[in-house]
Amino acid sequence: MAARAVLYPLSHVILGGVPLHEGDNYIVCYVTADQVREVAKALELLDGQWLSDRFATLTFDAYQGTGDADDIAYTQAFLPGLRSFYLTAAQNGRAVIFTVSQ
């Protein structure tokens, strides 16, 4: 998926921060406690409309999804949980380790 660059701190929400490992099976990234606080503040401002507008700016060259309304709704469903996760980590002074299997 080719897209315009997302600026910090939103660039650190998923797969941002310091890459600790990138291999054939998984990726691990580290977001510091200070960065987590900034990410949590940035996520507070986002809503479904922002996400829809952001999707409209993306091109989907190598993306296997469609970028249609169902794709946007699927992504929007995760926004409240993601916001809550970062807010809780920020309130507790925690860093975040983000992992994803490929």
Z-matrix of the N, CA and C atoms (Angstrom, degrees):
N
C 1 1.434
C 2 1.512 1 107.42
N 3 1.280 2 119.38 1 115.97
C 4 1.446 3 123.04 2 174.04
C 5 1.519 4 108.39 3 -87.69
N 6 1.307 5 116.49 4 135.51
C 7 1.456 6 119.86 5 -178.31
C 8 1.515 7 109.29 6 -150.53
N 9 1.317 8 114.73 7 159.40
C 10 1.462 9 118.78 8 172.05
C 11 1.519 10 107.89 9 -65.68
N 12 1.307 11 116.02 10 150.61
C 13 1.453 12 120.27 11 -178.32
C 14 1.528 13 110.39 12 -63.52
N 15 1.313 14 116.02 13 136.31
C 16 1.454 15 121.99 14 173.16
C 17 1.518 16 105.95 15 -93.02
N 18 1.301 17 116.47 16 128.63
C 19 1.449 18 121.15 17 -175.76
C 20 1.521 19 111.96 18 -82.40
N 21 1.320 20 113.89 19 155.36
C 22 1.453 21 121.98 20 175.97
C 23 1.522 22 108.83 21 -61.08
N 24 1.299 23 119.44 22 140.41
C 25 1.455 24 129.29 23 9.51
C 26 1.535 25 114.88 24 -91.58
N 27 1.334 26 117.64 25 -7.42
C 28 1.471 27 118.31 26 -178.60
C 29 1.523 28 112.52 27 -62.81
N 30 1.321 29 116.96 28 -25.02
C 31 1.464 30 120.33 29 178.18
C 32 1.530 31 111.93 30 -65.66
N 33 1.326 32 116.92 31 -13.48
C 34 1.463 33 120.82 32 -177.85
C 35 1.527 34 113.36 33 -99.78
N 36 1.318 35 118.20 34 0.58
C 37 1.463 36 120.93 35 -176.43
C 38 1.522 37 110.91 36 -65.92
N 39 1.316 38 117.68 37 -51.24
C 40 1.462 39 122.85 38 -178.07
C 41 1.520 40 108.23 39 -127.85
N 42 1.316 41 115.73 40 121.36
C 43 1.469 42 122.99 41 -179.56
C 44 1.525 43 113.31 42 60.92
N 45 1.336 44 116.62 43 28.60
C 46 1.452 45 120.35 44 176.25
C 47 1.518 46 110.51 45 -102.86
N 48 1.300 47 115.88 46 -176.55
C 49 1.452 48 120.31 47 -179.77
C 50 1.515 49 111.16 48 83.37
N 51 1.308 50 114.96 49 -152.99
C 52 1.464 51 121.67 50 -177.11
C 53 1.526 52 109.46 51 -89.51
N 54 1.338 53 117.35 52 121.26
C 55 1.465 54 118.53 53 176.41
C 56 1.525 55 109.74 54 -71.23
N 57 1.325 56 116.88 55 125.02
C 58 1.458 57 121.56 56 178.76
C 59 1.520 58 111.81 57 -97.86
N 60 1.332 59 115.43 58 -28.00
C 61 1.465 60 119.35 59 179.74
C 62 1.524 61 108.71 60 -159.90
N 63 1.319 62 115.51 61 137.01
C 64 1.455 63 120.86 62 170.80
C 65 1.516 64 106.96 63 -140.49
N 66 1.308 65 115.50 64 110.22
C 67 1.454 66 120.86 65 -178.07
C 68 1.507 67 111.31 66 -131.01
N 69 1.313 68 114.47 67 -167.63
C 70 1.457 69 120.19 68 -178.29
C 71 1.527 70 112.60 69 -66.04
N 72 1.312 71 117.39 70 -30.83
C 73 1.460 72 120.13 71 -172.43
C 74 1.521 73 115.32 72 -108.22
N 75 1.314 74 118.71 73 -22.01
C 76 1.460 75 118.87 74 -176.91
C 77 1.530 76 111.79 75 -159.66
N 78 1.345 77 113.79 76 163.70
C 79 1.458 78 123.19 77 176.90
C 80 1.523 79 107.14 78 -126.99
N 81 1.332 80 117.00 79 140.27
C 82 1.458 81 122.81 80 176.58
C 83 1.524 82 108.19 81 -129.47
N 84 1.342 83 116.23 82 129.03
C 85 1.462 84 121.66 83 177.93
C 86 1.527 85 109.58 84 -129.01
N 87 1.324 86 115.81 85 151.11
C 88 1.465 87 123.22 86 -177.16
C 89 1.521 88 109.61 87 -119.17
N 90 1.338 89 115.98 88 127.97
C 91 1.463 90 122.62 89 175.77
C 92 1.526 91 106.62 90 -116.20
N 93 1.327 92 117.53 91 122.86
C 94 1.465 93 121.53 92 -176.63
C 95 1.526 94 111.18 93 -66.39
N 96 1.323 95 116.44 94 162.57
C 97 1.468 96 121.52 95 178.88
C 98 1.532 97 110.93 96 -59.76
N 99 1.328 98 118.02 97 -40.21
C 100 1.474 99 120.64 98 177.45
C 101 1.523 100 110.62 99 -62.78
N 102 1.315 101 116.67 100 -42.66
C 103 1.460 102 120.65 101 178.89
C 104 1.523 103 110.94 102 -66.83
N 105 1.326 104 117.24 103 -37.01
C 106 1.466 105 121.63 104 178.59
C 107 1.529 106 110.01 105 -59.60
N 108 1.331 107 117.67 106 -42.32
C 109 1.473 108 120.57 107 177.94
C 110 1.526 109 110.59 108 -60.68
N 111 1.322 110 117.02 109 -42.23
C 112 1.468 111 120.72 110 -179.61
C 113 1.531 112 111.17 111 -69.14
N 114 1.321 113 116.97 112 -38.81
C 115 1.467 114 121.25 113 176.85
C 116 1.530 115 109.64 114 -62.70
N 117 1.332 116 117.34 115 -45.48
C 118 1.466 117 121.45 116 -179.16
C 119 1.526 118 110.73 117 -59.07
N 120 1.333 119 117.03 118 -43.07
C 121 1.473 120 120.53 119 178.08
C 122 1.522 121 111.24 120 -62.85
N 123 1.327 122 117.12 121 -42.24
C 124 1.465 123 121.11 122 -179.06
C 125 1.532 124 111.02 123 -66.40
N 126 1.328 125 117.13 124 -38.20
C 127 1.464 126 120.62 125 -179.42
C 128 1.523 127 112.36 126 -68.55
N 129 1.335 128 117.37 127 -28.02
C 130 1.464 129 120.98 128 178.20
C 131 1.522 130 111.24 129 -58.49
N 132 1.324 131 116.78 130 -31.75
C 133 1.458 132 121.77 131 -174.71
C 134 1.522 133 113.57 132 -82.61
N 135 1.322 134 117.01 133 -12.03
C 136 1.459 135 120.27 134 -174.87
C 137 1.519 136 111.40 135 -88.39
N 138 1.321 137 114.90 136 146.06
C 139 1.458 138 120.91 137 174.83
C 140 1.523 139 108.85 138 -140.40
N 141 1.298 140 116.18 139 -177.31
C 142 1.457 141 120.75 140 -179.01
C 143 1.515 142 113.26 141 -59.37
N 144 1.327 143 116.72 142 -36.39
C 145 1.463 144 119.74 143 179.96
C 146 1.524 145 110.69 144 -66.00
N 147 1.338 146 117.33 145 -41.62
C 148 1.464 147 120.03 146 177.70
C 149 1.520 148 109.65 147 -59.19
N 150 1.339 149 115.43 148 -45.05
C 151 1.457 150 119.48 149 -177.97
C 152 1.529 151 110.86 150 -63.63
N 153 1.314 152 117.48 151 -42.85
C 154 1.474 153 120.87 152 177.25
C 155 1.515 154 111.14 153 -61.15
N 156 1.324 155 116.26 154 -44.11
C 157 1.464 156 120.46 155 178.80
C 158 1.520 157 110.93 156 -63.33
N 159 1.323 158 117.09 157 -38.80
C 160 1.467 159 121.85 158 179.44
C 161 1.528 160 110.43 159 -66.23
N 162 1.308 161 117.14 160 -43.47
C 163 1.463 162 120.67 161 176.89
C 164 1.527 163 110.61 162 -56.42
N 165 1.327 164 116.52 163 -37.26
C 166 1.469 165 120.93 164 -177.88
C 167 1.524 166 112.10 165 -64.99
N 168 1.345 167 117.74 166 -19.85
C 169 1.470 168 120.76 167 -179.23
C 170 1.522 169 112.57 168 -89.93
N 171 1.318 170 117.34 169 -8.10
C 172 1.462 171 121.15 170 -174.63
C 173 1.524 172 111.89 171 -89.36
N 174 1.321 173 114.60 172 150.21
C 175 1.456 174 120.50 173 169.07
C 176 1.519 175 107.07 174 -108.63
N 177 1.307 176 117.17 175 150.41
C 178 1.455 177 121.09 176 -171.55
C 179 1.520 178 111.37 177 -119.78
N 180 1.322 179 117.07 178 55.59
C 181 1.460 180 121.86 179 -178.40
C 182 1.524 181 112.91 180 -62.13
N 183 1.334 182 117.44 181 -54.26
C 184 1.464 183 121.06 182 -175.75
C 185 1.525 184 112.15 183 -109.20
N 186 1.313 185 116.74 184 1.99
C 187 1.462 186 121.75 185 -177.95
C 188 1.521 187 109.59 186 -74.09
N 189 1.323 188 117.16 187 135.73
C 190 1.453 189 120.54 188 -177.44
C 191 1.526 190 113.03 189 -86.49
N 192 1.337 191 116.60 190 -11.50
C 193 1.457 192 120.14 191 175.72
C 194 1.516 193 110.07 192 -81.45
N 195 1.307 194 115.51 193 -170.85
C 196 1.463 195 119.72 194 -176.27
C 197 1.509 196 113.74 195 -108.07
N 198 1.328 197 117.50 196 -26.35
C 199 1.453 198 120.95 197 -175.69
C 200 1.516 199 111.82 198 75.79
N 201 1.338 200 117.27 199 13.67
C 202 1.457 201 120.71 200 -178.71
C 203 1.531 202 110.46 201 -89.10
N 204 1.324 203 116.61 202 -172.58
C 205 1.466 204 121.86 203 -176.49
C 206 1.532 205 111.86 204 -58.78
N 207 1.331 206 117.78 205 -38.68
C 208 1.469 207 120.28 206 178.61
C 209 1.526 208 111.33 207 -65.34
N 210 1.315 209 116.61 208 -40.41
C 211 1.466 210 122.04 209 178.24
C 212 1.529 211 109.91 210 -63.67
N 213 1.316 212 116.42 211 -43.95
C 214 1.469 213 121.18 212 179.23
C 215 1.527 214 109.76 213 -64.01
N 216 1.326 215 117.66 214 -44.92
C 217 1.466 216 121.41 215 179.97
C 218 1.530 217 110.81 216 -61.43
N 219 1.318 218 116.90 217 -40.23
C 220 1.462 219 121.36 218 178.11
C 221 1.530 220 110.14 219 -60.30
N 222 1.312 221 116.49 220 -44.69
C 223 1.458 222 121.32 221 179.50
C 224 1.523 223 111.00 222 -68.30
N 225 1.329 224 117.37 223 -41.77
C 226 1.470 225 121.09 224 179.37
C 227 1.522 226 112.09 225 -60.62
N 228 1.314 227 116.96 226 -31.09
C 229 1.464 228 120.91 227 -179.01
C 230 1.531 229 111.65 228 -62.66
N 231 1.319 230 117.54 229 -25.50
C 232 1.457 231 121.27 230 -179.23
C 233 1.525 232 113.62 231 -89.29
N 234 1.339 233 117.87 232 -14.25
C 235 1.460 234 121.00 233 -175.51
C 236 1.536 235 113.09 234 -60.52
N 237 1.333 236 121.29 235 -46.92
C 238 1.474 237 119.56 236 179.57
C 239 1.530 238 113.11 237 -60.68
N 240 1.308 239 118.14 238 -41.97
C 241 1.460 240 120.90 239 179.31
C 242 1.518 241 112.50 240 -66.49
N 243 1.322 242 115.78 241 -38.94
C 244 1.462 243 120.86 242 178.27
C 245 1.526 244 110.05 243 -65.12
N 246 1.328 245 115.75 244 -43.23
C 247 1.464 246 121.38 245 177.84
C 248 1.531 247 109.90 246 -60.60
N 249 1.316 248 117.27 247 -46.03
C 250 1.458 249 122.03 248 -179.75
C 251 1.530 250 111.40 249 -63.89
N 252 1.324 251 116.71 250 -41.60
C 253 1.461 252 121.42 251 179.40
C 254 1.529 253 111.35 252 -58.39
N 255 1.335 254 116.35 253 -50.87
C 256 1.471 255 119.67 254 -178.71
C 257 1.525 256 111.75 255 -68.47
N 258 1.332 257 117.93 256 -36.24
C 259 1.460 258 120.62 257 178.34
C 260 1.523 259 110.59 258 -63.57
N 261 1.314 260 117.22 259 -44.69
C 262 1.463 261 121.29 260 179.00
C 263 1.531 262 110.61 261 -63.25
N 264 1.322 263 116.68 262 -44.59
C 265 1.471 264 119.97 263 178.00
C 266 1.528 265 110.63 264 -61.41
N 267 1.336 266 117.10 265 -42.38
C 268 1.466 267 120.96 266 -179.74
C 269 1.524 268 111.06 267 -64.63
N 270 1.324 269 116.72 268 -44.35
C 271 1.466 270 120.46 269 179.99
C 272 1.526 271 112.21 270 -62.64
N 273 1.307 272 116.89 271 -26.81
C 274 1.460 273 121.50 272 -179.61
C 275 1.527 274 113.35 273 -99.43
N 276 1.336 275 116.95 274 7.25
C 277 1.461 276 121.12 275 178.12
C 278 1.510 277 113.78 276 65.69
N 279 1.313 278 116.91 277 31.80
C 280 1.469 279 121.73 278 -175.22
C 281 1.520 280 112.71 279 -97.80
N 282 1.306 281 114.64 280 149.14
C 283 1.459 282 122.02 281 167.60
C 284 1.524 283 106.97 282 -85.46
N 285 1.327 284 116.62 283 171.23
C 286 1.460 285 121.13 284 179.71
C 287 1.522 286 109.21 285 -127.15
N 288 1.303 287 115.07 286 134.66
C 289 1.455 288 122.23 287 170.07
C 290 1.530 289 105.82 288 -106.99
N 291 1.313 290 117.22 289 120.88
C 292 1.453 291 121.97 290 -179.50
C 293 1.518 292 108.02 291 -107.27
N 294 1.330 293 116.59 292 125.51
C 295 1.456 294 120.51 293 178.18
C 296 1.518 295 109.07 294 -125.08
N 297 1.311 296 115.03 295 148.44
C 298 1.461 297 120.92 296 175.30
C 299 1.523 298 108.12 297 -147.91
N 300 1.317 299 114.96 298 135.90
C 301 1.460 300 117.82 299 175.13
C 302 1.524 301 107.86 300 -90.56
N 303 1.326 302 115.26 301 149.60
C 304 1.455 303 120.00 302 -176.77
C 305 1.503 304 111.02 303 -105.21
